[in-house]
């Protein structure tokens, strides 16, 4: 085994023995910070750890800044626990007793006619096409050796055909910073009312994220019935 592979593994073993039982921190070479639930483990070329919410995740050993990780973990262990302050009690409300004599009587004004309601404007996309309510019916995460993958299902909840239905998936870290963006398509030309279709988005090189947001699209495809042909004139 080459020395370049021995150094991160040996340093990781030292950090494992020195790590506290509480939350630890992993710092990547590009400055990202990942909080872990307890200590992490080095398995081959990956650093395997548990997120505070309980999910199992991993980073590449070569992407971890071990010295910065050790400092961040030590600083978190030395920080005193935060004491929550009780919120101030709301001031007591003053109660007033009003009688009929406290109100000035005026003649009632004639009721103004209610304004006519304007017809609801149809929501359209940037190309002026009517939108169809397509939603993400469910999704899941799959961890692979090349990165994470997001797969799920799109559902057409409208009453029209949804053409070019798809979804843009954006991944964010714990600080709300955008990590990666991917496009997912259904592989079908249109979704009928109430029907579903699967989508899949791969994120090569991305092994961890804190939140995923979805931007779904699809426009209404209206089919107009053909008018009957007129008989030729006599």
Phi, psi and omega per residue, in radians:
X1 nan 2.377 -3.107
X2 -1.296 2.715 -3.100
X3 -1.112 -0.554 -3.131
X4 -1.096 -0.469 3.108
X5 -1.509 -0.446 -3.099
X6 -1.305 -0.582 -3.050
X7 -1.107 -0.904 3.126
X8 -1.089 -0.657 -3.103
X9 -1.175 -0.744 3.131
X10 -1.145 -0.736 3.126
X11 -1.136 -0.652 3.093
X12 -1.110 -0.662 3.123
X13 -1.133 -0.691 3.101
X14 -1.116 -0.748 3.133
X15 -1.124 -0.628 3.128
X16 -1.084 -0.716 -3.135
X17 -1.252 -0.529 -3.095
X18 -1.616 -0.159 -3.038
X19 -1.244 2.463 3.088
X20 -1.267 2.943 -3.141
X21 -1.327 -0.270 -3.126
X22 -1.464 -2.648 -3.104
X23 -1.291 2.402 3.050
X24 -1.916 3.039 3.138
X25 -2.320 2.421 2.981
X26 -1.953 2.279 -3.134
X27 -1.991 2.182 3.139
X28 -1.446 2.912 -3.100
X29 -1.188 -0.375 3.092
X30 -1.607 0.186 3.049
X31 1.660 -0.005 3.111
X32 -1.255 2.605 -3.136
X33 -2.108 2.298 -3.130
X34 -2.196 2.094 3.106
X35 -1.449 2.389 3.132
X36 -2.080 2.727 3.086
X37 -1.662 1.674 -3.081
X38 1.485 -2.937 -3.062
X39 -1.353 2.835 3.124
X40 -1.862 2.960 3.135
X41 -2.300 2.553 3.080
X42 -1.745 2.073 3.109
X43 -2.137 1.737 -3.105
X44 1.148 -2.099 -3.132
X45 -1.661 0.128 -3.081
X46 -2.082 2.571 2.959
X47 -1.781 1.980 -3.070
X48 -1.741 2.331 -3.113
X49 -2.615 2.985 3.132
X50 -1.979 2.266 3.105
X51 -1.266 2.766 3.125
X52 -0.966 -0.516 3.132
X53 -1.438 -0.081 3.080
X54 1.852 -0.092 -3.120
X55 -1.371 2.476 3.072
X56 -1.454 2.279 -3.092
X57 -2.447 3.056 -3.100
X58 -2.696 2.735 3.016
X59 -2.331 2.722 3.034
X60 -1.265 2.455 -3.136
X61 -1.034 -0.680 -3.103
X62 -1.211 -0.277 -3.135
X63 -1.589 -0.090 -3.043
X64 -1.686 2.310 3.011
X65 -1.586 1.717 -2.988
X66 -1.165 -0.709 -3.129
X67 -1.103 -0.792 3.122
X68 -1.147 -0.599 3.110
X69 -1.123 -0.716 3.134
X70 -1.122 -0.751 3.137
X71 -1.142 -0.747 -3.132
X72 -1.133 -0.682 3.124
X73 -1.178 -0.739 3.116
X74 -1.133 -0.691 3.127
X75 -1.151 -0.654 3.116
X76 -1.179 -0.615 3.137
X77 -1.250 -0.563 -3.125
X78 -1.427 -0.269 -3.107
X79 -1.266 2.226 3.138
X80 -1.167 2.605 3.134
X81 -1.081 2.467 -3.120
X82 -1.300 2.237 3.137
X83 -1.654 2.094 -3.133
X84 -1.367 2.251 3.113
X85 -1.549 2.437 3.096
X86 -1.227 2.409 3.128
X87 -1.148 2.542 3.139
X88 -1.096 2.540 3.140
X89 -1.254 2.404 3.141
X90 -1.161 2.543 3.127
X91 -1.125 2.621 3.130
X92 -1.178 2.380 -3.134
X93 -1.394 2.395 3.068
X94 -1.429 2.344 -3.115
X95 -1.833 2.293 3.118
X96 -2.071 2.438 3.090
X97 -1.890 2.005 -3.130
X98 -1.867 2.476 3.096
X99 -1.960 3.051 -3.122
X100 -1.112 -0.447 -3.109
X101 -1.280 -0.291 -3.122
X102 -1.393 -0.176 -3.109
X103 -1.849 2.342 3.111
X104 -1.452 2.215 -3.098
X105 -1.472 2.268 3.089
X106 -2.271 2.729 3.139
X107 -1.232 2.404 -3.128
X108 -1.163 2.368 3.125
X109 -1.462 2.580 3.138
X110 -1.072 2.429 -3.106
X111 -1.193 2.306 3.121
X112 -1.353 2.502 3.130
X113 -1.129 2.446 -3.132
X114 -1.195 2.379 3.137
X115 -1.176 2.531 3.128
X116 -1.216 2.375 -3.119
X117 -1.284 2.280 3.101
X118 -1.328 2.530 3.116
X119 -1.109 2.453 -3.111
X120 -1.110 2.314 3.138
X121 -1.308 2.421 -3.128
X122 -1.371 2.283 -3.133
X123 -1.280 2.309 -3.114
X124 -2.239 2.852 3.076
X125 -1.568 -3.004 -3.078
X126 -1.148 -0.369 3.112
X127 -1.619 0.115 3.126
X128 1.404 0.200 -3.131
X129 -1.592 2.511 -3.116
X130 -1.150 2.330 3.120
X131 -1.394 2.633 3.051
X132 -2.070 2.350 -3.111
X133 -1.200 1.599 3.040
X134 -1.777 2.311 -3.065
X135 -2.220 2.804 3.023
X136 -1.444 1.998 -3.062
X137 -1.449 -0.200 3.130
X138 2.835 2.660 -3.135
X139 -2.659 2.809 3.107
X140 -2.565 2.818 -3.103
X141 -1.925 2.428 3.073
X142 -2.213 2.205 3.123
X143 -1.645 2.213 3.106
X144 -2.147 3.083 -3.112
X145 -1.264 -0.345 -3.139
X146 -1.770 -0.135 -3.120
X147 2.582 -3.025 -3.133
X148 -1.607 2.803 3.098
X149 -2.382 2.340 3.094
X150 -1.889 2.172 3.091
X151 -2.278 2.652 -3.112
X152 -2.996 -2.824 -3.066
X153 -2.332 2.382 3.024
X154 -1.806 2.469 3.129
X155 -2.212 2.368 3.055
X156 -1.573 1.893 -3.122
X157 -1.646 0.055 -3.126
X158 -1.590 -3.016 -3.117
X159 -1.868 0.151 -3.136
X160 -2.193 2.885 3.021
X161 -1.147 2.419 3.105
X162 -1.861 1.886 -3.130
X163 -1.567 2.605 3.099
X164 0.932 0.723 3.120
X165 -1.203 2.369 3.128
X166 -2.882 -3.106 -3.090
X167 -2.606 2.454 2.998
X168 -1.783 2.156 -3.096
X169 -1.869 2.233 3.106
X170 -2.097 2.309 -3.135
X171 -1.870 2.424 -3.102
X172 -2.229 2.660 3.068
X173 -1.589 -2.998 -3.062
X174 -1.116 -0.462 -3.123
X175 -1.535 0.009 -3.091
X176 1.511 0.129 3.138
X177 -1.388 2.394 3.133
X178 -1.184 2.208 -3.130
X179 -1.676 -0.832 -3.095
X180 -2.795 2.773 3.103
X181 -2.299 2.411 3.133
X182 -2.473 2.709 -3.125
X183 -1.905 2.341 3.100
X184 -2.144 2.320 3.116
X185 -2.147 2.774 -3.062
X186 -1.490 -0.372 -3.090
X187 1.410 0.077 3.095
X188 -2.060 2.562 -3.092
X189 -1.162 -0.552 -3.102
X190 -2.769 2.626 3.072
X191 -1.829 2.196 3.078
X192 -1.292 2.850 3.128
X193 -0.991 2.237 3.109
X194 1.378 -0.020 -3.110
X195 -1.619 2.863 -3.115
X196 -2.195 2.828 3.070
X197 -2.656 2.541 -3.107
X198 -1.477 2.632 3.036
X199 -2.353 2.798 -3.131
X200 -2.599 2.366 3.122
X201 -2.317 2.139 3.101
X202 -1.723 2.455 3.109
X203 -2.145 1.438 -3.140
X204 -1.122 2.386 3.130
X205 1.477 -0.120 3.112
X206 -1.806 2.106 -3.069
X207 -2.022 -0.202 3.141
X208 -2.632 2.572 3.043
X209 -2.783 2.835 -3.085
X210 -1.815 -0.503 -3.063
X211 -2.625 2.612 3.091
X212 -2.220 2.349 3.117
X213 -2.175 2.556 -3.020
X214 -2.145 2.359 3.038
X215 -2.059 1.827 -3.022
X216 -1.635 2.566 -3.141
X217 -2.408 2.863 -3.139
X218 2.795 2.367 -3.128
X219 -2.095 2.681 -3.057
X220 -1.231 2.303 3.100
X221 -1.952 1.789 -3.075
X222 -1.669 2.246 3.140
X223 -1.797 2.038 -3.109
X224 -1.602 2.288 -3.134
X225 -1.180 2.439 3.140
X226 -1.252 2.415 3.134
X227 -1.317 2.489 3.140
X228 -1.125 2.500 3.134
X229 -1.218 2.429 3.134
X230 -1.407 2.431 3.125
X231 -1.156 2.560 -3.134
X232 -1.120 2.619 3.130
X233 -1.139 2.576 3.140
X234 -1.151 nan nan
